[in-house]
Amino acid sequence: MTSARLHAPAGACAPVRSAGTKPRLLILTPDFPPDHGGVQVLVHGLALAMTGFEIEVVTLERPGARRFDSGGELATWRVGARVGGRPARMLSLNAAGLRRALRFRPDVTLSAHVITSPAATAVRRLLGGRTAQYFHANEILGKPRLSAFAAARADVVIAVSAYTASLIAATGASPMNLRLIPPGVDLPCDPGALPTERPTVLTTAQLKHSYKGHDVLIRALAGVRARVPDVEWVVIGEGPLRASLEQLASSCGLAGAARFLGEVTDEERDCWLRRADVFAMPSRLAGEGFGIVYLEASAYGKPIVAGNVAGALDAVADGVSGLLVDPTDPAAVGEAVTRLLLDRELAGRLGRDGAARARDFAWPVIAGRVEAALLEPTRTGS
């Protein structure tokens, strides 16, 4: 048995954004700051950038959430399950989302994860508003039946990459209105490079998914050191894989060359993005739905090394913003990293062209595309 609490937005029980003639948008999501991750960044960035709606967000209670929400930028309702595991929390989230919808009366309900698609579907049936469903990648592989259910019942389906769209099709679902819209990125106020004492390779990712490629990068950097002896690898992110990765780095001779910083503030992360010479994250297999961190690095003018699979094919333009290589081959990864560290002309061109490309992914641009998709007339009969 579970119980849930629906916490009102900080400071008031009314929407933070001024009421008026704007259509109302309810966002349902299990993933939201202060938690870290690509989906969290996407949902929060989208909610802040879509100025054409009066928005409310229903999401899960997290440590630090009260402080995060206290800024009052968004009307955020938090759901806390007192007992039970993840299934109980998801049930509580769907139930709370439906309850909030009955009071908020949204014109559009956006389910940011397939987990909240049951609530979005129920809102559509009860209130008649439009629904939209976001897809990222891994959740489709993990919950193919629920993903097919969500895709078939939404008025608009948004896939973050061509790879993600292919996974939706593989479930057998035929969405009425499928849109391919990538995540957005915050363009930095000051992307200027900061000095470093050593050639620096940066990776930012939570250390809980092996597909991110930290292990391959460790083996690759052991070879990079033969040609760039003073190279330093800076790793930002925390998770259960950290101890084993640190041990692997040590066994591969990277003692003194690998720095695991754990979780850092946004300001410290941005400073490292300005310091780094190369951003590398050779994600492999079918893990990366898109890879917002690639865009973040490009926005700072950093050349990228990424895997030539899955969502990275959309996030990184090979030969334009970075180099795409076989993410399972340490030699190929190492050669790409070494090339960018030694060929400053190439690295500079990829960085500049990547920064220009990142402007096409700025949040106002992406939010405008999503708003248009959410507000267009519903298609029928397909």
C-alpha positions in Angstrom: 0.0 0.0 0.0 1.3 3.4 -0.9 0.5 6.9 0.0 1.5 10.1 -1.8 1.8 13.8 -1.0 1.3 16.4 -3.6 3.4 19.4 -2.6 2.3 22.8 -3.8 4.8 25.1 -5.6 6.9 27.2 -3.4 5.2 30.2 -2.1 1.7 29.6 -3.5 -0.9 27.1 -4.6 -1.6 29.0 -7.8 0.4 28.8 -11.0 3.6 30.9 -10.9 3.1 32.2 -14.5 0.4 34.8 -14.8 -3.0 33.6 -15.8 -4.6 35.0 -19.0 -5.4 33.8 -22.4 -2.4 31.4 -22.7 -3.3 27.8 -23.1 -2.5 25.6 -20.1 0.1 22.9 -20.4 0.6 20.2 -17.8 3.9 18.4 -17.8 4.1 14.9 -16.2 7.6 13.6 -15.6 9.5 11.3 -13.2 12.8 13.0 -14.2 13.3 16.6 -13.1 16.0 18.7 -11.3 17.6 18.7 -8.9 18.3 15.2 -10.1 21.0 15.1 -12.8 20.6 13.6 -16.3 19.7 14.3 -19.9 16.0 13.9 -19.5 16.0 16.2 -16.5 17.9 18.8 -18.5 15.5 18.5 -21.4 12.3 18.8 -19.4 13.5 21.7 -17.3 14.9 23.6 -20.2 11.8 23.1 -22.2 9.5 24.2 -19.4 11.5 27.4 -18.9 11.7 28.2 -22.6 8.1 27.6 -23.7 6.6 31.1 -23.0 3.4 30.5 -25.0 1.9 28.4 -22.2 0.8 28.6 -18.6 2.7 25.7 -17.3 2.5 23.3 -14.3 4.8 20.4 -13.7 4.0 17.3 -11.7 7.0 15.3 -10.7 8.6 13.3 -7.9 9.9 14.5 -4.6 13.7 14.4 -4.4 16.3 15.5 -1.9 17.0 19.1 -2.4 13.7 19.7 -4.3 12.3 22.2 -1.9 15.4 24.4 -2.2 15.4 24.0 -6.0 11.8 24.9 -6.4 12.0 27.9 -4.1 13.1 30.1 -7.0 9.5 30.1 -8.2 10.4 29.9 -11.9 7.9 27.1 -12.4 4.7 25.9 -10.7 6.1 22.5 -9.6 4.0 19.9 -7.7 6.0 17.2 -6.0 4.8 13.7 -5.3 6.3 11.6 -2.5 5.6 7.9 -2.0 6.0 7.1 1.7 6.4 3.4 1.2 7.2 1.0 -1.6 9.7 1.0 -4.4 9.8 2.4 -7.9 6.5 0.9 -9.1 4.7 2.5 -6.1 6.3 5.9 -6.9 5.2 5.7 -10.5 1.7 4.7 -9.5 1.6 7.7 -7.1 3.0 10.0 -9.8 0.3 9.0 -12.3 -2.5 9.3 -9.8 -1.3 12.7 -8.6 -0.9 13.9 -12.2 -4.5 13.0 -12.9 -5.7 14.7 -9.8 -3.8 17.8 -10.7 -5.2 17.8 -14.2 -8.8 17.7 -12.9 -8.1 21.0 -11.1 -5.7 22.7 -13.6 -7.8 21.7 -16.7 -4.9 21.6 -19.1 -5.4 22.3 -22.8 -2.4 20.0 -23.5 -0.8 17.3 -21.4 2.9 16.5 -22.1 4.1 13.1 -20.8 7.9 13.4 -20.7 8.5 9.7 -20.1 6.4 6.6 -21.0 6.0 6.0 -17.2 3.5 8.8 -17.1 1.6 7.9 -20.3 -1.3 6.2 -18.4 -2.1 9.5 -16.6 -1.8 11.5 -19.9 -4.1 9.0 -21.6 -6.7 9.2 -18.7 -6.5 13.1 -18.8 -7.3 13.0 -22.6 -10.3 10.7 -22.1 -11.7 12.7 -19.1 -11.0 16.3 -20.2 -10.6 16.0 -24.0 -7.4 18.0 -24.2 -4.5 17.1 -26.5 -1.7 14.9 -25.3 2.0 14.7 -26.3 4.5 11.9 -25.5 8.2 12.3 -25.4 10.5 9.4 -26.2 14.3 9.3 -25.5 15.5 5.7 -26.3 16.3 3.4 -23.4 12.8 3.5 -22.0 11.5 2.0 -25.2 13.9 -0.9 -25.0 13.0 -1.4 -21.4 9.3 -1.1 -21.7 8.3 -1.8 -25.3 4.6 -2.6 -24.6 4.1 0.5 -22.6 5.9 2.5 -25.2 3.7 1.2 -28.0 0.6 2.0 -25.8 1.9 5.6 -25.3 2.8 6.2 -28.9 -0.5 4.9 -30.2 -2.6 7.1 -27.9 -0.9 10.5 -28.0 -1.9 13.2 -30.4 1.7 14.0 -31.0 4.8 11.9 -30.4 8.2 13.6 -30.1 11.4 11.6 -30.7 14.7 13.2 -29.7 16.7 11.5 -32.5 16.3 9.4 -35.6 17.6 6.5 -33.6 14.8 7.0 -31.1 12.2 7.2 -33.9 13.4 3.8 -35.2 12.9 2.3 -31.8 9.3 3.6 -31.7 8.7 2.0 -35.1 10.1 -1.3 -33.8 7.4 -1.6 -31.2 4.8 -1.8 -34.0 3.2 1.5 -33.1 2.1 3.9 -35.8 1.8 7.3 -34.2 -0.7 9.8 -35.8 1.9 12.6 -35.7 5.5 11.8 -35.1 7.9 14.7 -34.8 11.7 14.5 -34.7 12.8 17.3 -32.3 16.2 17.2 -30.6 16.8 18.5 -27.1 18.0 22.1 -26.7 21.0 23.7 -25.1 21.7 26.8 -23.0 24.2 29.0 -24.9 26.9 30.2 -22.5 27.2 33.9 -21.8 31.0 33.6 -21.9 32.3 30.6 -23.8 35.9 31.9 -23.9 38.6 29.3 -23.2 40.4 29.2 -19.8 44.0 28.3 -19.5 45.1 24.8 -18.3 48.6 23.5 -17.4 48.1 20.2 -19.3 46.3 19.0 -22.4 42.8 18.2 -21.0 40.2 15.7 -22.1 36.8 16.1 -20.4 33.9 13.6 -19.9 30.7 14.5 -18.1 28.2 11.7 -17.4 26.7 9.9 -14.5 28.8 6.9 -13.6 25.9 4.4 -13.5 25.6 3.3 -17.2 28.4 1.2 -18.6 27.4 2.2 -22.2 28.8 5.7 -21.7 32.2 4.3 -22.6 34.4 5.4 -19.7 36.1 2.0 -19.7 36.9 2.2 -23.4 38.2 5.7 -22.9 40.5 4.6 -20.1 42.1 2.0 -22.4 42.3 4.5 -25.2 44.0 7.1 -23.0 46.7 4.6 -22.0 47.7 4.8 -25.7 47.2 8.5 -26.0 49.9 9.1 -23.3 52.5 7.6 -25.7 52.1 10.6 -27.9 50.8 13.2 -25.4 52.6 12.2 -22.2 51.1 15.0 -20.1 47.5 14.5 -21.0 44.9 14.7 -18.2 41.5 13.2 -18.2 38.9 15.0 -16.1 35.7 13.0 -15.3 32.7 14.8 -13.9 29.8 12.6 -12.6 29.1 10.3 -9.8 27.6 6.8 -9.5 28.1 3.2 -8.6 30.7 2.5 -11.3 33.1 5.1 -10.0 35.2 2.7 -7.8 35.6 0.1 -10.6 36.5 2.8 -13.1 39.1 4.3 -10.8 40.6 0.9 -10.3 40.7 0.3 -14.0 42.3 3.6 -14.6 45.0 2.8 -12.0 45.6 -0.7 -13.5 46.0 0.9 -17.0 48.7 3.3 -15.8 46.6 6.4 -15.6 47.5 7.3 -12.0 48.1 11.0 -11.9 46.5 11.4 -15.3 42.8 10.7 -14.4 40.9 13.0 -12.1 37.4 11.8 -10.9 35.7 14.9 -9.6 32.3 13.4 -8.7 29.3 15.7 -8.8 30.2 19.4 -9.2 28.2 22.6 -9.4 27.0 23.9 -12.7 29.5 26.7 -12.4 32.5 24.3 -11.9 31.3 22.1 -14.8 31.2 25.2 -17.0 34.7 26.2 -16.0 35.9 22.7 -17.0 34.1 23.0 -20.3 36.1 26.3 -20.9 39.4 24.6 -19.8 39.1 21.4 -21.8 40.8 20.8 -25.1 38.6 17.9 -26.2 35.3 16.5 -25.0 35.1 12.7 -25.3 32.3 10.3 -24.5 32.3 7.2 -26.7 28.9 5.9 -25.9 28.2 2.5 -27.4 25.5 -0.1 -28.1 22.0 1.3 -28.1 22.3 3.5 -25.0 22.5 7.1 -26.1 19.1 8.5 -27.1 20.7 11.8 -28.1 23.4 13.1 -25.8 22.8 16.7 -24.6 26.4 16.8 -23.2 27.7 16.8 -26.7 25.7 20.0 -27.5 26.9 21.6 -24.2 30.5 20.9 -25.1 29.9 22.2 -28.7 28.4 25.4 -27.3 31.7 26.1 -25.6 33.6 25.5 -28.8 35.0 22.1 -27.9 35.7 19.4 -30.5 34.0 16.1 -29.7 34.9 12.5 -29.9 31.8 10.3 -29.8 30.6 6.9 -30.9 29.3 6.4 -34.4 26.0 4.8 -33.2 22.6 5.7 -31.8 21.7 9.2 -30.8 25.2 10.6 -31.1 24.7 10.5 -34.9 22.2 13.4 -34.5 24.1 15.2 -31.7 27.5 15.3 -33.3 28.1 16.1 -37.0 31.0 14.0 -38.1 33.8 16.2 -39.4 31.8 19.4 -38.5 31.5 19.4 -34.7 33.6 16.3 -33.9 34.9 12.9 -34.9 32.6 9.8 -34.8 34.5 6.5 -34.3 33.8 2.9 -33.4 33.1 3.3 -29.6 34.1 -0.3 -28.9 37.6 0.1 -30.3 40.0 1.8 -27.8 42.6 2.3 -30.6 40.1 4.2 -32.7 39.0 6.3 -29.8 42.6 7.0 -28.8 43.6 8.0 -32.3 40.7 10.5 -32.5 41.6 12.0 -29.1 45.3 12.2 -30.0 44.6 13.8 -33.4 42.5 16.6 -31.8 45.1 17.2 -29.1 48.0 17.5 -31.6 46.2 19.1 -34.6 45.2 22.4 -33.2 44.0 23.7 -36.6 41.5 20.8 -36.9 40.4 21.0 -33.3 39.9 24.8 -33.6 37.8 24.3 -36.8 35.6 21.6 -35.3 35.2 23.8 -32.1 34.1 26.9 -34.1 31.8 25.0 -36.4 30.4 23.1 -33.5 29.6 26.3 -31.7 27.9 27.7 -34.7 25.9 24.5 -35.0 24.9 24.6 -31.4 23.1 27.9 -32.0 20.6 25.9 -34.0 19.8 23.9 -30.9 19.3 26.9 -28.5 16.4 26.5 -26.2 14.3 29.3 -27.8 14.6 27.6 -31.2 13.7 24.1 -29.9 11.0 25.3 -27.6 9.3 27.1 -30.5 9.3 23.8 -32.5 7.8 21.9 -29.6 5.1 24.6 -29.0 4.1 24.5 -32.6 3.8 20.7 -32.4 1.7 20.9 -29.2 -0.7 23.4 -30.5 -1.3 22.2 -34.1 -4.7 20.7 -34.9 -5.1 17.0 -34.1 -4.8 14.7 -37.1 -7.2 11.8 -37.4 -7.7 8.8 -39.5 -4.1 7.7 -40.0 
